[in-house]
Amino acid sequence: MGVLVKASARNLRTSAQKLNLVAAMIRKMKVSDALVQLAFCPKRVAIDVRKCLQSAVANAENNMGLDIDSLVVNSATVGKSFVMKRVRTRARGRSARINKPFSNLYITVSEKEEN
């Protein structure tokens, strides 16, 4: 394992559970394969995950001088952020709460050693 390069996407408007389904899809995958998977993934949050992965690749290339063809997604971590709480009026003077969760995504890429 060489140099670890990080990128994060904070306050994404989706639940951590839904985001983790997409993040699990690209863990331990080559970056080129992961970008193709995310480009054709039907989930809405895949667009934001793809942007974060491209940011990590750009950080590796420009800041660390790594070869982008040998990069691997080392980890893709998802965490909870804040929750917006809203109220929806219901029948007979009652109300129901609507939770609008946000989540954070942290992607780490590293160069794979050639054997």
N, C-alpha and C positions, 0 to 999 in steps of 0.2 A: 504494500500500500504506500503510495507516494504522497504527494501534496493533496490535501482536501480543500476543495473550493466550494464556497457556500453561496446560496441565494435564497431569499425569502419573499413570500407574498403574504402580506398581512391584511387582516380584516376582509377576507373573501366572503361574499354574501351567500353562504351555504353552510349546512351543518357539517360538523367534523366527520360524522359517519359517512355521509355521501362523498365527501372529499377523499376520505381514506380508501374508498373503493377504487378511485382512479389512481391514487398514489401507489396503492399496492400493485397495480398493474405494471408499473414501470420500475419497481425496485430491482436492483441487481441486473439491470438490462443495459446493453450498450446504448449510448446516447442517440445514435442514428436510428436504431430500432425503436427506441422510446418515443422519439419525435414522430415517427410514422404511425405508431400505435395511437398517440394522442391526436394526430391529425384526423384519424378516421373514427375516433371514439364518439358515440352519439350523445354522451352526457355533456351538459352545458358547462360544467366546471372544468372540463378537459381543456378548454381554451385558456383558462387562467393557469392551469398546471403547465401547459405547453410554454406559456410566456415566462413562467418562473424557471423552467428548465433551460430555455434559450438564454435567460439572463445568467444562469450558472455557467453555461458554456462560454458566453462572452467574457465573464469574469476570469475563467480559466485561460482563455486565449490571450486576452489583453493584459491582465494583471499578473498572471503567473507564467505566461509564455508556454503553456502546455499544448500538445498536439491534439486537436479536436477529434481526430479520427480514432484515437485510442482511449477516449473518455468513457467511463462507466458510471451509471447512477449508483452511488455508494449507499445513500439512504434518502428516503422521502418521508419526513415526519410531519404529522398533522396534530395540531393542538386547538383547543377551544379558545375563542376570543369572547367578546361580550355578547349579550343577548338583548336585542331591542324588544321591549314588552309593549304590546298594543292591546286595545280593548275592542271587542266586537259586540255590538248590542244584540240581544236575543229577545225572544218572546217574553211577555208578561213581566217586563221591567228588569229582566236579568241581563247579565253580561258575561261574556266568555273571554278568556285571555288568549292572545295569539303571541307566541314566541317566535321571533325572527333571529335565528342564531347566525353568528359570524365565526369564522375559523381562520387559523394561520397555517401556512405551509412552508416547510423548510426543506430545501433540496441540497444535497451534498454530492458533488461529483469528484472523481479521482481518476488518475491515469492508470490503466491496466498494464502490468508488466508483461512483456512478450516472453513466452517460454521457449 
